[in-house]
Amino acid sequence: MTGRYVGVLAALAFLAAGCARGESLRGQQVDPPRPVPDLSAGDHRGGTFRLADQRGSAVVLFFGYTTCPDVCPATLARWKRVREHLGSDASQVRFVFVTVDPERDTAAKVKEYLELFSPDFVGLVGKEQELQPFYQFFGAAYEKVPQPGSATGYLVAHTAAVPVVDTQGRWRLRLNHETSVDDYVHDLRLLLREAR
């Protein structure tokens, strides 16, 4: 009993030391981590993006659309700052924007939109049924909201969660559009260090 008690205390001390060093992930962890299936879709450059090809890199995803008035541009602006703060580590992180408005978001439109933030961001486009596996696996909900009298015709209410896939191809974290740049950078660097 004494040995077990000492062991528990040692484990708690180790965890506390880790937390004191800021080594724990700050985002909402997916527990247990979920291996991501071999999802693929067309990208805005005319190629095919496959999650299985991203092993060794962390993948940050966001489900949005180019005519979004608020959450989407705010999230992509934050991603731009995250990339800048990551420095050389940015080459090991893929930032992936998945449209929830495939009816309007053509490859050309998504390309133009993403380049306002970073030419390194990847946009996934195509028919709705082609993108459904991404929506379903990551739990991305979306719904058209008619806007009578508006030039846009409709808005799309959508999930603002930001799934993060680790370097081993597992869904590890769920961030949100208000996650700070510091927390993004901290968690992404921690995931990258795990692979070294």
N, CA and C of each residue as an Amber inpcrd file, in Angstrom:
protein
   588
   0.8470000  -1.2140000   0.0000000   0.0000000   0.0000000   0.0000000
   0.8730000   1.2520000   0.0000000   1.9410000   1.2050000   0.8290000
   2.8330000   2.3530000   0.8970000   3.5270000   2.5810000  -0.4330000
   3.9940000   1.4760000  -1.0650000   4.6690000   1.5900000  -2.3560000
   3.7540000   2.1700000  -3.4110000   2.4910000   1.7270000  -3.4140000
   1.5240000   2.2420000  -4.3820000   1.2850000   3.7270000  -4.1480000
   1.1750000   4.1240000  -2.8740000   0.9490000   5.5250000  -2.5250000
   2.1170000   6.3870000  -3.0020000   3.3470000   5.8970000  -2.7650000
   4.5350000   6.6260000  -3.2010000   4.5520000   6.7450000  -4.7230000
   4.1510000   5.6490000  -5.4000000   4.1110000   5.6630000  -6.8620000
   3.1230000   6.6900000  -7.3900000   1.9530000   6.7660000  -6.7500000
   0.9470000   7.7440000  -7.1590000   1.4720000   9.1620000  -6.9540000
   2.0990000   9.3920000  -5.8080000   2.6600000  10.7200000  -5.5430000
   3.7220000  11.0930000  -6.5640000   4.5460000  10.1110000  -6.9380000
   5.5990000  10.3690000  -7.9240000   4.9880000  10.7270000  -9.2770000
   3.9290000   9.9990000  -9.6440000   3.2720000  10.2690000 -10.9270000
   2.6430000  11.6600000 -10.9260000   2.0050000  12.0240000  -9.7980000
   1.3980000  13.3460000  -9.7040000   2.4450000  14.4500000  -9.7660000
   3.5740000  14.1990000  -9.1160000   4.6620000  15.1800000  -9.1390000
   5.1900000  15.3680000 -10.5620000   5.2960000  14.2420000 -11.2820000
   5.7660000  14.3100000 -12.6670000   4.7960000  15.1160000 -13.5270000
   3.4880000  14.8410000 -13.3640000   2.4870000  15.5720000 -14.1360000
   2.4950000  17.0550000 -13.7820000   2.6290000  17.3480000 -12.5040000
   2.6560000  18.7410000 -12.0660000   3.8610000  19.4630000 -12.6510000
   5.0010000  18.7650000 -12.7030000   6.2050000  19.3700000 -13.2690000
   5.9970000  19.6570000 -14.7480000   5.3330000  18.7030000 -15.4200000
   5.0530000  18.9000000 -16.8430000   4.1670000  20.1000000 -17.0580000
   3.1240000  20.2350000 -16.2230000   2.2120000  21.3710000 -16.3560000
   2.9350000  22.6770000 -16.0660000   3.8270000  22.6510000 -15.0710000
   4.5640000  23.8580000 -14.7070000   5.4420000  24.3210000 -15.8670000
   5.9430000  23.3610000 -16.6600000   6.7620000  23.7180000 -17.8080000
   5.9000000  24.0940000 -19.0040000   4.5800000  24.0190000 -18.8600000
   3.6960000  24.3390000 -19.9630000   3.6630000  23.2630000 -21.0240000
   3.9040000  22.0080000 -20.6220000   4.0210000  20.9240000 -21.5880000
   2.6980000  20.2500000 -21.9230000   1.6090000  20.5970000 -21.2490000
   0.3350000  19.9440000 -21.5610000  -0.3750000  20.7180000 -22.6730000
  -1.1460000  19.9870000 -23.4690000  -1.9070000  20.6220000 -24.5390000
  -2.9890000  21.5170000 -23.9470000  -3.2050000  22.6580000 -24.5350000
  -4.1700000  23.6180000 -24.0100000  -5.5430000  23.4880000 -24.6470000
  -5.5980000  22.9640000 -25.8670000  -6.8750000  22.7820000 -26.5420000
  -7.6410000  21.6050000 -25.9830000  -8.8830000  21.4690000 -26.4050000
  -9.7200000  20.3440000 -25.9650000  -9.2190000  19.0780000 -26.6380000
  -8.7810000  18.1080000 -25.8410000  -8.2140000  16.8920000 -26.3970000
  -9.2980000  15.8880000 -26.7770000  -9.0770000  15.2110000 -27.8740000
  -9.9530000  14.1260000 -28.3010000  -9.4260000  12.8740000 -27.6180000
 -10.2240000  12.3020000 -26.7420000  -9.7640000  11.1920000 -25.9080000
 -10.7050000   9.9960000 -26.0290000 -10.2150000   8.8780000 -26.5880000
  -8.8540000   8.7040000 -27.1060000  -8.7160000   9.3450000 -28.4810000
  -7.4750000   9.6280000 -28.8900000  -7.2690000  10.1760000 -30.2360000
  -7.8910000   9.2560000 -31.2870000  -8.4630000   9.8480000 -32.3340000
  -9.1490000   9.0620000 -33.3680000  -8.3120000   8.9810000 -34.6410000
  -7.8830000   7.7800000 -35.0340000  -7.1660000   7.6550000 -36.3100000
  -8.0530000   8.1600000 -37.4430000  -7.4810000   8.9790000 -38.3040000
  -8.2470000   9.5710000 -39.3970000  -8.2190000   8.6310000 -40.6000000
  -9.3790000   8.3470000 -41.2000000  -9.3860000   7.5050000 -42.3970000
  -8.7070000   8.2190000 -43.5610000  -8.4860000   7.4990000 -44.6250000
  -7.8040000   8.0650000 -45.7940000  -8.7600000   8.9610000 -46.5700000
  -8.9940000  10.1530000 -46.0220000  -9.9070000  11.1090000 -46.6510000
  -9.1650000  11.8890000 -47.7370000  -9.8620000  12.1720000 -48.8270000
  -9.2490000  12.9650000 -49.8820000 -10.3210000  13.7980000 -50.5820000
  -9.8780000  14.9070000 -51.1680000 -10.7850000  15.7860000 -51.9140000
  -9.9470000  16.6540000 -52.8330000 -10.6160000  17.2610000 -53.8250000
  -9.9180000  18.1800000 -54.7090000  -9.5170000  19.4450000 -53.9730000
  -8.3490000  19.9890000 -54.3400000  -7.9380000  21.2450000 -53.7050000
  -8.0790000  22.4110000 -54.6860000  -7.8810000  23.6120000 -54.1820000
  -8.1230000  24.8040000 -54.9940000  -7.0830000  25.0160000 -56.0840000
  -6.0250000  24.2140000 -56.0540000  -4.9790000  24.3280000 -57.0850000
  -5.1770000  23.3260000 -58.2150000  -6.2550000  22.5410000 -58.1220000
  -6.5200000  21.5670000 -59.1650000  -5.9480000  20.1910000 -58.8870000
  -5.3440000  20.0240000 -57.7060000  -4.7900000  18.7310000 -57.3310000
  -5.7270000  17.9880000 -56.3960000  -5.1880000  16.9460000 -55.7730000
  -5.9470000  16.1650000 -54.7930000  -5.2190000  16.2280000 -53.4580000
  -5.9520000  16.5770000 -52.4280000  -5.3900000  16.6120000 -51.0760000
  -5.8000000  15.3430000 -50.3610000  -4.8160000  14.5960000 -49.8640000
  -5.0880000  13.3570000 -49.1250000  -4.5230000  13.4850000 -47.7230000
  -5.3580000  13.2470000 -46.7300000  -4.8720000  13.3220000 -45.3510000
  -3.7740000  12.2970000 -45.0890000  -3.8540000  11.1300000 -45.7280000
  -2.8370000  10.0970000 -45.5070000  -1.4550000  10.5600000 -45.9520000
  -1.3940000  11.5020000 -46.8890000  -0.1020000  12.0040000 -47.3720000
   0.5210000  13.0260000 -46.4300000  -0.1950000  13.4090000 -45.3840000
   0.2810000  14.4740000 -44.4880000   1.0090000  13.9360000 -43.2590000
   1.2030000  12.6240000 -43.1770000   1.8980000  12.0580000 -42.0150000
   3.2470000  12.7530000 -41.8370000   3.5810000  13.0430000 -40.5940000
   4.8020000  13.7840000 -40.3040000   4.5460000  15.2720000 -40.1420000
   3.3620000  15.7100000 -40.5440000   2.9470000  17.1080000 -40.3720000
   1.6850000  17.1420000 -39.5190000   1.4780000  18.2620000 -38.8390000
   0.2010000  18.4820000 -38.1520000  -0.7420000  19.1260000 -39.1590000
  -2.0260000  18.7970000 -39.0690000  -3.0190000  19.3450000 -39.9920000
  -4.1010000  20.0620000 -39.1820000  -4.3060000  21.3350000 -39.5000000
  -5.3240000  22.1540000 -38.8480000  -6.4300000  22.3820000 -39.8680000
  -7.6770000  22.0770000 -39.5100000  -8.7850000  22.2080000 -40.4580000
  -9.8230000  23.2050000 -39.9610000 -10.4750000  23.8340000 -40.9360000
 -11.6000000  24.7080000 -40.6050000 -12.6440000  24.5530000 -41.6940000
 -13.9020000  24.4750000 -41.2840000 -15.0160000  24.3070000 -42.2160000
 -15.7370000  25.6470000 -42.3390000 -15.6050000  26.2710000 -43.5030000
 -16.1840000  27.5960000 -43.6790000 -16.5170000  27.8620000 -45.1320000
 -16.7010000  29.1410000 -45.4740000 -17.0380000  29.4910000 -46.8520000
 -16.6010000  30.9170000 -47.1470000 -16.4060000  31.2070000 -48.4210000
 -15.7480000  32.4540000 -48.7980000 -16.5930000  33.7030000 -48.5960000
 -17.9210000  33.5770000 -48.5530000 -18.7570000  34.7640000 -48.3360000
 -19.1750000  34.9130000 -46.8690000 -18.5460000  34.1670000 -46.0090000
 -18.8000000  34.2550000 -44.5600000 -18.4300000  35.6580000 -44.0840000
 -19.3060000  36.3200000 -43.3450000 -19.0440000  37.7040000 -42.9560000
 -18.1710000  37.8920000 -41.7190000 -17.9620000  36.8360000 -40.9360000
 -17.2950000  37.0840000 -39.6660000 -16.3180000  35.9990000 -39.2090000
 -16.8330000  34.8410000 -38.8150000 -15.9960000  33.8070000 -38.1970000
 -14.8840000  33.3170000 -39.1280000 -15.2120000  33.1120000 -40.4010000
 -14.2180000  32.5680000 -41.3330000 -13.0260000  33.5100000 -41.5530000
 -13.2660000  34.7730000 -41.9180000 -12.1020000  35.6470000 -42.0930000
 -11.3240000  35.8610000 -40.7980000 -12.0180000  35.8800000 -39.6680000
 -11.3200000  36.0450000 -38.3910000 -10.4210000  34.8390000 -38.1100000
 -10.9200000  33.6380000 -38.4140000 -10.1300000  32.4290000 -38.1850000
  -8.9230000  32.3890000 -39.1060000  -9.1150000  32.7130000 -40.3790000
  -7.9900000  32.6800000 -41.3170000  -6.9590000  33.7650000 -41.0030000
  -7.4080000  34.9040000 -40.5260000  -6.4710000  35.9520000 -40.1140000
  -5.6380000  35.4650000 -38.9200000  -6.2970000  34.7220000 -38.0240000
  -5.5620000  34.1660000 -36.8820000  -4.5600000  33.1160000 -37.3630000
  -4.9870000  32.2710000 -38.3120000  -4.0620000  31.2830000 -38.8750000
  -2.8210000  31.9530000 -39.4690000  -3.0160000  33.0670000 -40.1380000
  -1.8810000  33.7870000 -40.7300000  -0.8800000  34.1710000 -39.6480000
  -1.3860000  34.6700000 -38.5400000  -0.4990000  35.0630000 -37.4340000
   0.1550000  33.8410000 -36.7980000  -0.5960000  32.7320000 -36.7170000
  -0.0270000  31.5030000 -36.1690000   1.1520000  31.0530000 -37.0300000
   0.9790000  31.0550000 -38.3580000   2.0650000  30.6710000 -39.2620000
   3.2920000  31.5440000 -39.0420000   3.0650000  32.8380000 -38.9090000
   4.1820000  33.7620000 -38.7030000   4.9110000  33.4540000 -37.4010000
   4.1530000  33.1660000 -36.3430000   4.7590000  32.8890000 -35.0370000
   5.4380000  31.5260000 -34.9890000   5.0070000  30.5990000 -35.8160000
   5.6410000  29.2750000 -35.8300000   7.0470000  29.3070000 -36.4220000
   7.3370000  30.3060000 -37.2320000   8.6620000  30.3970000 -37.8430000
   8.9530000  29.1820000 -38.7080000  10.1110000  28.5620000 -38.5120000
  10.5120000  27.4140000 -39.3370000   9.6070000  26.2040000 -39.1210000
   8.9310000  26.1230000 -37.9750000   8.0200000  24.9970000 -37.7210000
   6.7920000  25.0340000 -38.6300000   6.5090000  26.1920000 -39.2310000
   5.3230000  26.3170000 -40.0860000   5.3690000  25.3540000 -41.2670000
   6.5760000  24.9610000 -41.6930000   6.6850000  24.0550000 -42.8390000
   6.1360000  22.6650000 -42.5270000   5.9280000  22.3700000 -41.2310000
   5.3990000  21.0670000 -40.8290000   3.9340000  21.1240000 -40.4140000
   3.2740000  22.2230000 -40.7380000   1.8520000  22.3740000 -40.3970000
   1.0780000  22.6860000 -41.6720000  -0.0090000  21.9480000 -41.9030000
  -0.8890000  22.2000000 -43.0380000  -2.1640000  22.8710000 -42.5140000
  -2.5000000  24.0060000 -43.0880000  -3.7240000  24.7190000 -42.7290000
  -4.7280000  24.4850000 -43.8530000  -5.8350000  23.8190000 -43.5380000
  -6.7640000  23.3470000 -44.5610000  -8.1600000  23.9250000 -44.3380000
  -8.6310000  24.6610000 -45.3290000  -9.9550000  25.2880000 -45.3150000
 -10.8800000  24.4180000 -46.1580000 -11.9180000  23.8540000 -45.5340000
 -12.8590000  22.9780000 -46.2360000 -14.1570000  23.7500000 -46.4360000
 -14.5460000  23.9690000 -47.6900000 -15.7650000  24.7520000 -47.9130000
 -17.0180000  23.9960000 -47.4780000 -17.9460000  24.7360000 -46.8910000
 -19.2720000  24.1910000 -46.5790000 -20.3100000  24.8080000 -47.5170000
 -19.8030000  25.4750000 -48.5570000 -20.6750000  26.0850000 -49.5700000
 -20.1600000  25.7010000 -50.9560000 -20.0970000  24.3750000 -51.2330000
 -19.5230000  23.9350000 -52.5040000 -20.2840000  24.4300000 -53.7320000
 -21.5360000  24.8110000 -53.5390000 -22.3420000  25.3200000 -54.6610000
 -21.7510000  26.6100000 -55.2220000 -21.2230000  27.4590000 -54.3470000
 -20.6760000  28.7500000 -54.7920000 -19.1550000  28.8040000 -54.7650000
 -18.5400000  28.0230000 -53.8850000 -17.0910000  28.1130000 -53.7050000
 -16.3380000  27.2740000 -54.7360000 -16.1110000  27.8840000 -55.8820000
 -15.3150000  27.2360000 -56.9160000 -13.8460000  27.2600000 -56.5160000
 -13.0400000  26.4910000 -57.2160000 -11.5980000  26.4760000 -56.9390000
 -11.0080000  27.8730000 -57.1090000 -11.4220000  28.5760000 -58.1720000
 -10.8880000  29.9160000 -58.4260000 -11.2700000  30.8860000 -57.3090000
 -12.5020000  30.7790000 -56.8330000 -12.9690000  31.6810000 -55.7770000
 -12.2430000  31.4010000 -54.4590000 -12.0670000  30.1230000 -54.1420000
 -11.3600000  29.7590000 -52.9080000  -9.8890000  30.1670000 -53.0000000
  -9.2800000  30.0010000 -54.1490000  -7.8800000  30.4070000 -54.3420000
  -7.7210000  31.9010000 -54.0700000  -8.5930000  32.7020000 -54.6950000
  -8.5400000  34.1510000 -54.5050000  -8.7350000  34.5230000 -53.0370000
  -9.6580000  33.8500000 -52.3870000  -9.9610000  34.1300000 -50.9820000
  -8.7830000  33.7780000 -50.0750000  -8.2340000  32.5700000 -50.2240000
  -7.1520000  32.1330000 -49.3430000  -5.8910000  32.9690000 -49.5210000
  -5.6510000  33.4310000 -50.7450000  -4.4380000  34.2170000 -50.9780000
  -4.4830000  35.5810000 -50.3000000  -5.6680000  36.0010000 -49.8510000
  -5.7540000  37.2160000 -49.0350000  -5.0610000  37.0100000 -47.6960000
  -4.9380000  35.7430000 -47.2780000  -4.3670000  35.4100000 -45.9730000
  -3.0010000  34.7400000 -46.0950000  -2.9100000  33.7050000 -46.9130000
  -1.6260000  33.0340000 -47.1230000  -1.7030000  32.1340000 -48.3500000
  -0.7140000  32.2080000 -49.2300000  -0.6940000  31.3100000 -50.3880000
  -0.4210000  29.8620000 -49.9910000  -0.0360000  29.6460000 -48.7370000
   0.2720000  28.2920000 -48.2640000  -0.9470000  27.5470000 -47.7390000
  -2.0560000  28.2500000 -47.5230000  -3.2640000  27.5730000 -47.0610000
  -3.8190000  26.7090000 -48.1920000  -4.4500000  25.6100000 -47.8110000
  -5.0350000  24.6840000 -48.7830000  -6.5550000  24.7720000 -48.6700000
  -7.2350000  24.8900000 -49.8190000  -8.6870000  24.9160000 -49.8270000
  -9.2420000  23.6590000 -50.4630000 -10.1670000  23.0040000 -49.7900000
 -10.7850000  21.8070000 -50.3470000 -12.1340000  22.1690000 -50.9520000
 -12.3220000  21.7730000 -52.2020000 -13.5130000  22.1290000 -52.9700000
 -14.0420000  20.8880000 -53.6710000 -15.1780000  21.0470000 -54.3320000
 -15.7630000  19.9250000 -55.0640000 -17.2460000  19.8400000 -54.7970000
 -17.8420000  18.7480000 -55.2130000 -19.2660000  18.5460000 -54.9630000
 -19.4870000  18.1820000 -53.5010000 -20.6880000  18.4760000 -53.0330000
 -21.0080000  18.2330000 -51.6230000 -20.7450000  16.7870000 -51.2200000
 -21.1340000  15.8380000 -52.0830000 -20.9430000  14.4310000 -51.7240000
 -19.4620000  14.0460000 -51.6380000 -18.6110000  14.7810000 -52.3480000
 -17.1720000  14.5190000 -52.2910000 -16.5620000  15.0100000 -50.9830000
 -17.1770000  16.0290000 -50.4150000 -16.6690000  16.6020000 -49.1620000
 -17.3350000  15.9940000 -47.9310000 -18.4400000  15.2790000 -48.1390000
 -19.1820000  14.6960000 -47.0180000 -18.3240000  13.8680000 -46.0650000
 -17.3870000  13.0320000 -46.5520000 -16.5760000  12.2560000 -45.6010000
 -15.8090000  13.1300000 -44.6090000 -15.3540000  14.3030000 -45.0540000
 -14.6800000  15.2360000 -44.1400000 -15.6870000  15.7790000 -43.1350000
 -16.8560000  16.2170000 -43.6170000 -17.8760000  16.7570000 -42.7250000
 -18.2580000  15.7210000 -41.6650000 -18.4890000  14.5060000 -42.1140000
 -18.9830000  13.4660000 -41.2020000 -17.9460000  13.0660000 -40.1640000
 -16.7160000  12.8400000 -40.6060000 -15.7060000  12.3770000 -39.6520000
 -15.4390000  13.4250000 -38.5740000 -15.3190000  14.6800000 -38.9850000
 -14.9760000  15.7330000 -38.0260000 -16.1990000  16.4040000 -37.3980000
 -17.3940000  15.9020000 -37.7200000 -18.6070000  16.4200000 -37.0960000
 -18.9280000  17.8530000 -37.4750000 -18.6440000  18.2250000 -38.7160000
 -18.9030000  19.5930000 -39.1610000 -20.3690000  19.7400000 -39.5770000
 -21.0950000  20.5770000 -38.8700000 -22.4990000  20.8300000 -39.1860000
 -22.6110000  22.1490000 -39.9490000 -23.5450000  22.2090000 -40.8820000
 -23.7530000  23.4360000 -41.6570000 -25.1790000  23.4540000 -42.1900000
 -25.6900000  24.6560000 -42.4260000 -27.0670000  24.7920000 -42.9110000
 -27.2250000  26.1400000 -43.6110000 -27.8470000  26.1190000 -44.7740000
 -28.1260000  27.3650000 -45.4900000 -29.1690000  28.1740000 -44.7270000
 -28.9350000  29.4770000 -44.6560000 -29.8880000  30.3870000 -44.0110000
 -30.2670000  31.4560000 -45.0380000 -31.4740000  31.3830000 -45.6100000
 -31.8850000  32.3600000 -46.6360000 -31.7970000  33.7940000 -46.1190000
 -31.3640000  34.6930000 -47.0020000 -31.2660000  36.1170000 -46.6760000
 -32.0590000  36.9110000 -47.7230000 -33.3780000  36.9790000 -47.5670000
 -34.2120000  37.6930000 -48.5510000 -33.7470000  39.1410000 -48.7310000
 -33.6560000  39.5470000 -49.9780000 -33.2540000  40.9220000 -50.2580000
 -31.7580000  41.1450000 -50.2430000 -30.9920000  40.1170000 -49.9030000
 -29.5350000  40.2540000 -49.8520000 -28.9240000  39.7980000 -51.1700000
 -27.8270000  40.4320000 -51.5540000 -27.1370000  40.0500000 -52.7910000
 -26.5530000  38.6480000 -52.6970000 -26.2390000  38.2220000 -51.4770000
 -25.6470000  36.8890000 -51.3160000 -26.6880000  35.7760000 -51.4480000
 -27.9590000  36.1050000 -51.2050000 -29.0160000  35.0900000 -51.3070000
 -29.1610000  34.2470000 -50.0620000 -28.0570000  33.7990000 -49.5300000
 -28.0900000  33.0080000 -48.2990000 -26.7380000  33.0590000 -47.6000000
 -26.7560000  32.8240000 -46.3200000 -25.5520000  32.6110000 -45.5270000
 -25.5270000  31.1340000 -45.1560000 -24.4360000  30.6940000 -44.5890000
 -24.3370000  29.3050000 -44.1410000 -23.9560000  29.3000000 -42.6650000
 -24.8950000  28.8340000 -41.8420000 -24.5730000  28.6420000 -40.4210000
 -23.7220000  27.3730000 -40.3400000 -22.5890000  27.4540000 -39.6490000
 -21.6810000  26.3040000 -39.6610000 -20.8860000  26.1800000 -38.3650000
 -20.3580000  25.0020000 -38.1650000 -19.5000000  24.7080000 -37.0230000
 -18.2770000  25.6170000 -37.0540000 -17.8770000  26.1160000 -35.8910000
 -16.6810000  26.9570000 -35.8260000 -15.5020000  26.2240000 -35.1880000
 -15.6700000  24.9250000 -34.9290000 -14.5900000  24.1480000 -34.3180000
 -13.4250000  23.9800000 -35.2930000 -12.2290000  23.8360000 -34.7460000
 -11.0120000  23.6700000 -35.5420000 -10.3610000  22.3430000 -35.1390000
 -10.5990000  21.2670000 -35.9030000  -9.9570000  19.9900000 -35.5890000
  -8.4640000  20.0420000 -35.9260000  -7.6570000  19.3750000 -35.1110000
  -6.2190000  19.2890000 -35.3620000  -5.8170000  17.8180000 -35.3930000
  -5.1800000  17.4250000 -36.4890000  -4.6970000  16.0590000 -36.6700000
  -3.2010000  16.0470000 -36.3860000  -2.7490000  15.0950000 -35.5800000
  -1.3240000  15.0740000 -35.2210000  -0.4700000  14.4450000 -36.3180000
   0.8290000  14.3840000 -36.0900000   1.7760000  13.9130000 -37.1120000
   1.6200000  12.4260000 -37.4220000   0.9050000  11.6990000 -36.5560000
   0.6740000  10.2740000 -36.7870000  -0.6760000  10.0080000 -37.4640000
  -1.3670000  11.0800000 -37.8590000  -2.6410000  10.9120000 -38.5400000
  -3.8000000  10.6370000 -37.6100000  -3.7300000  11.1780000 -36.3730000
  -4.8220000  10.9930000 -35.4100000  -5.4480000  12.3440000 -35.0770000
  -6.7780000  12.3600000 -35.0140000  -7.4650000  13.5760000 -34.5790000
  -7.2210000  13.7170000 -33.0830000  -6.4320000  14.7300000 -32.7050000
  -5.9940000  14.8870000 -31.3220000  -6.6490000  16.0330000 -30.5720000
  -6.9600000  17.1230000 -31.2890000  -7.4100000  18.3310000 -30.6090000
  -8.6110000  18.9360000 -31.3060000  -9.3810000  19.6530000 -30.5180000
 -10.4750000  20.4570000 -31.0450000 -10.2770000  21.8660000 -30.4860000
  -9.9030000  22.8020000 -31.3550000  -9.7570000  24.1950000 -30.9580000
 -11.0260000  24.9280000 -31.3810000 -11.0790000  26.2250000 -31.1780000
 -12.2240000  26.9870000 -31.6770000 -11.7310000  28.2790000 -32.3070000
 -12.6370000  29.0130000 -32.9190000 -12.2210000  30.1990000 -33.6710000
 -11.6970000  31.3090000 -32.7680000 -11.8850000  31.1660000 -31.4480000
 -11.3800000  32.1820000 -30.5210000 -10.0940000  31.7600000 -29.8170000
  -9.5770000  30.5750000 -30.1520000  -8.3170000  30.1280000 -29.5500000
  -7.2250000  31.1460000 -29.8680000  -6.4350000  31.5000000 -28.8670000
  -5.4150000  32.5280000 -29.0620000  -4.2660000  32.0240000 -29.9290000
  -3.5610000  32.9590000 -30.5290000  -2.3780000  32.6110000 -31.3290000
  -1.3740000  31.8630000 -30.4640000  -1.1640000  32.3230000 -29.2390000
  -0.2060000  31.6670000 -28.3340000  -0.5890000  30.2190000 -28.0620000
  -1.8780000  29.9580000 -27.8500000  -2.3150000  28.5900000 -27.5820000
  -2.1730000  27.7100000 -28.8240000  -2.4960000  28.2500000 -29.9820000
  -2.2740000  27.5140000 -31.2320000  -0.8100000  27.1040000 -31.3500000
   0.0740000  28.0970000 -31.2190000   1.5050000  27.8520000 -31.4130000
   2.0240000  26.8570000 -30.3880000   1.6120000  27.0180000 -29.1450000
   2.0290000  26.1010000 -28.0870000   1.6450000  24.6700000 -28.4220000
   0.3770000  24.4470000 -28.7670000  -0.1030000  23.0860000 -29.0180000
   0.5010000  22.4860000 -30.2800000   0.6300000  23.2890000 -31.3250000
   1.2120000  22.7610000 -32.5640000   2.6780000  22.3910000 -32.3620000
   3.4120000  23.2160000 -31.6610000   4.8310000  22.8810000 -31.4090000
   4.9500000  21.6250000 -30.5490000   4.0370000  21.4740000 -29.5990000
   4.0660000  20.2780000 -28.7570000   3.7900000  19.0340000 -29.6000000
   2.8250000  19.0980000 -30.5050000   2.5310000  17.9630000 -31.3780000
   3.7210000  17.6570000 -32.2890000   4.3910000  18.6950000 -32.7860000
   5.5410000  18.4750000 -33.6500000   6.7090000  17.8720000 -32.8790000
   6.8810000  18.2920000 -31.6360000   7.9850000  17.7410000 -30.8240000
   7.7920000  16.2550000 -30.5560000   6.5320000  15.8220000 -30.4560000
   6.2640000  14.4060000 -30.2190000   6.8320000  13.5280000 -31.3300000
   6.9210000  14.0960000 -32.5230000   7.3810000  13.3140000 -33.6890000
   8.8870000  13.3160000 -33.8330000   9.5750000  14.0810000 -33.0080000
  11.0390000  14.2000000 -33.1560000  11.7650000  13.2150000 -32.2730000
